[in-house]
Amino acid sequence: APATAHPAAPAATESTDELVRRLLGPLTRLLRAELRLDRERAGMRLDNRH
């Protein structure tokens, strides 16, 4: 039997969206902290992109 893609059930989509919303903040903070550390290691503490 050929494999067919079944759309996600609405409840599964909602729980996935909720999970993404809950993880976005903490992941963003971790990435920013890692970028800051990398800049400090490279001797560029200030973000001069402005």
Secondary structure in CASP SS format (residue, H / E / C, confidence):
PFRMAT SS
TARGET T0000
AUTHOR 0000-0000-0000
METHOD secondary structure of the structure
MODEL  1
A C 1.00
P C 1.00
A C 1.00
T C 1.00
A C 1.00
H C 1.00
P C 1.00
A C 1.00
A C 1.00
P H 1.00
A H 1.00
A H 1.00
T H 1.00
E H 1.00
S H 1.00
T H 1.00
D H 1.00
E H 1.00
L H 1.00
V H 1.00
R H 1.00
R H 1.00
L H 1.00
L H 1.00
G H 1.00
P H 1.00
L H 1.00
T H 1.00
R H 1.00
L H 1.00
L H 1.00
R H 1.00
A H 1.00
E H 1.00
L H 1.00
R H 1.00
L H 1.00
D H 1.00
R H 1.00
E H 1.00
R H 1.00
A C 1.00
G C 1.00
M C 1.00
R C 1.00
L C 1.00
D C 1.00
N C 1.00
R C 1.00
H C 1.00
END
